Amino acid sequence: MVIKIEMLRCFRAVADHGSLAEAAETLGRTSSAVSMMLKQFEEHIGAPLFESARKSRLTPLGELIHAEARRELMHFDRTIQAIEGLSRAEMGHVRLAVTPSVAQAIMPPVLQAYRASHPGVRVEMRDAESETVQRELAAERADIGLASIGSLPGFERELLFTDPFGVVCRADHPLARDWSRLTWTDLAGLDFIANGLCRHIRDENFAPILRAARLVVPNTASMLGLVRAGVGITLLPRLAVLPGFDDLAFLPLADSSAQREVWMVTPQVRQLTPAARAMVGAIRAAKADIRPGIQDG
């Protein structure tokens, strides 16, 4: 006969209460059922666990087995709680790989809401360029990616938002004085700071401006600092301009429809943990609240 977890639970209840009747009441069983299970347990052990039929005192062997049963039951109960918590997304681990602008402009309210509803889940978020986000997903080091990524075999892709490109310059820059008909030709000869997002602009009129750039800064925050200091101008999607840069202007281009597409990329749904699926839901719920980070002009 195999020792079952219910045998240990029954034995512990009797030992703790010192009475079959009280143990039966605690376990929600009849006294006869508890007595039968305890008898089977003792028969399997091959020795009595209580010194008398009253079950009020354990034998020396019973004391040792009681200690082991208590530890095993505590471990079993913790395991069950963990399994149930994981299945209900109350516990677990979610790994996010997102672009820096998404991390700073989009994710704070998402994470705030998610942590409020799933406080037991550990969230790890890494911000990186889109190519790195794609590598993290492919290497299974991220559960969810938010970036400008094309279709990937074995992954699901959902458009999160589109974001128009525009010129970013100091609010007192000459371009900002009359920007309503701003075109590519207005940027010729100006100090242009290139960045990694520029590769998403396919407009042939932008190519000579990009080729003429003598400064390339991949990090958005560093680049905005340079623009604020008057080092040059740049092109960014509207939401990449972080909140708080009130001394900067975002200027749409009249002759360009270039925009960035930000996608939510995940493995197929059946491969996601409940905690990760809940995060996907939280991100989807936030789509309607995405707003530009800077005003035009």
N, C-alpha and C positions, 0 to 999 in steps of 0.2 A: 504494500500500500504506500502511496506517495503522500507525504505531508503536504496538506493544502493550506493556503493562507487563512482560510476560515477556521481551521483547527487552531492555528496560532492565535487568532483573534478571540476565539472562544476560551482557550486556556488563559490568555491574559485577562480577559474580563472576569473569569472566576477567581483568578489569583488576586486581582485588584480589589474585588468586592468581598471575597471570602464567603461567597454564598452563591449557590446555583440559581436561586430565585432572582436575586438582584442582578446577576450577570445576564440571565435570560431577559429580564425587563430592559436592560441596557441594549442588548443585541436585537431586541424585537423578536425573540424566539420563545418557544415553550421550554420549560425547565427540563422536560424529558428529552427534547432535541439537543439541548446543551449537554446534558448528562451523557447521551449516546455519543456525541462527537468527542467529548472529553475521554470517554472510555476507549474509543478507537485510537485516539492519540496516545494514551498510555500503553495500549497493546502494541502499538508500533514502536514506542520507545523501549518497551520491555521492562518497565519499572514504574512503580507508583510515583506520581508527582505531588500528591498531598498526603499528609500524615494520617488523616482520618476521613471518613465519609462526609464529614461536615464541611470539608474543603476550606477550613479556616486557617490552615497552616501548611506551607510548602515543605517538601522534603529537601535535603541539601541539593539533590539533582534538580528538583523542581525550581529551586532558587536560581540555579545556573541557567536552566532552560528559559525561565521567565525573563531574565536579563537579555538573553539572546532574542527571544520572541519580541520583546519591547523594541529593541533596536531594529529588527527586521520589519516590524509593522510600521515604525516611524519612517523608515526608508521607503517602504512600499507606498505609504500614504503620500509622501512627498513626490514620489514618482508619478502617482496617479494625478496629483494636483498639477504637476508640470505638464503631463500629457494633455490634460483637459485645458490647461491654460494656453498651451501651444495651439491646440485645435480651435480655440475661441479667440485667438489673436490677443490673449491677455499677457502672453509671454512670447519671447522669441528675439530675433535679431534681423534687422533690415539694413541692407547696404545700398547706399545711394551714390551714384556718380553723376555729377551735374556740372554744367558750365558755370564759371564764376558769376556771370550776370544773373543767371537763374538762381544760384545759391543765395545771392544777396537781395534780389528784388522779388523773387517769387516764393522761395521756400520758407522764410520765417513764419508767416501765418499758417502755412501748411503744417509745419512741424509743431507749432504751438497747439493747433487743434488736434493733431494726431497724438501728441504726448498727453493731452488732457483726457482723451478717450482710451488710450492704450498706455498707461503709465508704466506697465511692467515690461514693455518692449524696448530693447536697446537699439538705438538708431545710430548708424555710422554714415556720415556724409562726406564725400571727397569732392572737391571742386577742381576741375581740370578742363583743358581744351577738348573739343568734340572728338578729335582723333583718340585721345587718351580714354575718354568715356567709352568709345567703341571697343577699345582694347580691353578695358576692365570688364565689359559685358562678355566679350568673347572668351576671356580667360576665367569666367565664372567668379570674378572677384566683386561683382556688383549684381544686385537683384533688379535694380531699376536704373535706367539711364535717362537723363533729360538733356538733350543736346541736338545739334543740327547733324543728324545721322541719316544716311540712306538705308535702304532695305537690307536686312541681314538674314541669311538663311537660319531658320530655327527660332527666330525672334518675332514678336509681334510689335507693331509700330503704330502709334496713335498721335495724330497731330495735336499738339497742346496749344500752340498759338503761332500766329505770324506777326512779324515785327518789321515795320518799314525802316530802311536805312535813311540817314540824313547826315548833314554836316554838323559837327559839334565844334563849337568855338567859344571863345570868351564872349560874354554878353556885350562887351564894349568893342568887339571886333568890327571892322568896317562891313563885313559880310552881313552882320546882324541888323544893319541900319535899314536895308531895303532888300529883304530876303524873299518877298512874295513870288518873284519870278526867278529865283536862283537856279542856275543851270551848271552843267559841268564846266563850261568855258569860264565861268567866274572863279573856278579854283586854280586855273592855270597860273603858274608862277608863284603860288603861295607855298609856304613851308608845310608840307603834308606829312603827318605821322601815320605810317602804315601799321596795321595790326592784323592778327590772325583771322578776324572776321571778314577782312577785305576780300578773301578768296571766294566768298559767296556772291560777290557782285560781278555779273557776267557782262555788264554793259561795256561795249567796245570803246565808248567815250571816256570811260574811267581808266582804261589800260594805261594811257600815257601818264596820267596823274600818279598811278601806283608805281610805274617804272621810275618816275622822277623822285620818288620819296628817298630821302637819305637817312631816315630814322625809322626803325621798326621796333615797336614795343608790344609784346604779346599780352602783358598783364593789363587788364582794363583799368584797375584802380591807379596804377602807376602812370598810364597814358593820360588819364583824366587830370592827374596832378600836373603833368607837363602842359596840357592844354590850358589849365588854369593859370599856369605861370607864364603863358604867352609864347611858349616854345613853338607852337604850330597849331594846326587844325587837324581834324581827323574825321573819319566816317564810322558811324556806329549804328546799330539798331536802336530804336528809341528806348527800349527797356534796359539796354546795357548802360545807360547813363544813370548812375546810382543816385538815390535820393540824397538831398543835402547839397548838391552842386548847383546852388541857385545862381551862381555867378557865371554859369554856362548857358549857352543857347543851343537848341536843337532846331536845325533848319532843313525842312523838307526840300527835295530837289524837284523842280517842276518838270524836268525832262527825264525822270527816272522812276521806275516802279519797283526797283530792287528791294527785296525784303528777305529777312531771315525766317526760316521755318524751324521751330523748336519742337522736337518729337519726344514722346515718352516711349522708350523702348524697353521691353521686358522679354524674358523667356516666355514660352507658351504658358497660359494660365495654370494648367495642371502641374507645372513645375514650380510654381510659386508657393511659398509657405502662406498660411493664413495671415500672418503679420504683414507680409509683403503685399498680399492682395488688399488688405485694409489700407495700406499706404497708397496703392494705386487708386483706390476709391477716394482717399483724401485729396490727392492731386487732381483728380477729375472734378471733384466738388469745388476746387479753387479756380477752375478755368474761367468762370464768369467774372471773377473779381480781379483779373489781371488788368492793370491800368498802366499807362505810360509813367515813367519816372521823372519826366521833365516837360515843361511846356514849350510849344513852338515859339520861336522868336525870342 
